[in-house]
């Protein structure tokens, strides 16, 4: 979780750190977009969002992990 937040706080368009965290069949629900379920969608979102996120704070909420 802390690695995720660190990567979100340092958004620079680099998708590689997120590939290490996410499983192949991930689904992300952000309040600013529809569901994101592919690396390509995440990359598009990350490259369009950094300026807005640099001005916000992030706190984990409704966090869950499913053990496979």
N, C-alpha and C positions, 0 to 999 in steps of 0.2 A: 504494500500500500504506500509506504513512504517513497519507494522508488518511483511509483506512478506519479505521486504528487511532485516529486523533484523534477521529473521529466516535463510535467505540465507547467511548472513554474519557469522552466528554462526553454520554452518553445523556440526553436530556431529553424523549423522546417525539416529537421533530421528525423526520419521515421524509424531508424534502426533501433534505438532503445525500446520503442514500443513493440517491435517485432519480437524482442526477447521476452517480453512480459506476457503478451497475449497468446491465447491458444488459436488454433486454426479456425475454429468455429465460434469466435467471440461475437458478442453483441453489446454495443455501448449505447446508453440512453443519455444523451446530453440535453440540457434544457434549451439549447440554442439550435438544435437540429433534429431531424428524424433519426431513427435508429441507424447506427453505423455498424456494418457487419463485414467489412473487408478492409484490408490494408490500404487499398486505393482510395476508398471513401474517407478513411481516417487521415490519409495524407492530404487530401483536398481540404478537409476540415482544419487540420493543423496549419496548413499554409494560408488559410483565410482568417484565422482566429487569433494569432499571437498578440497583436497589439491590444486587443480588448482584454485578453487574459492577463497581460502584464499589469493591468490596472485593477485587478480583482484579487481576492484571496480565495483559497481553496481549503475546504474542510471536509473530511470524509463523512458521508451520511448515507444511510441505507446500504451499507457495504456488505456484500456477501460473496462467499467463495464456494464453489461446487467442486468437491474432490472427485476426480475421475478415476 
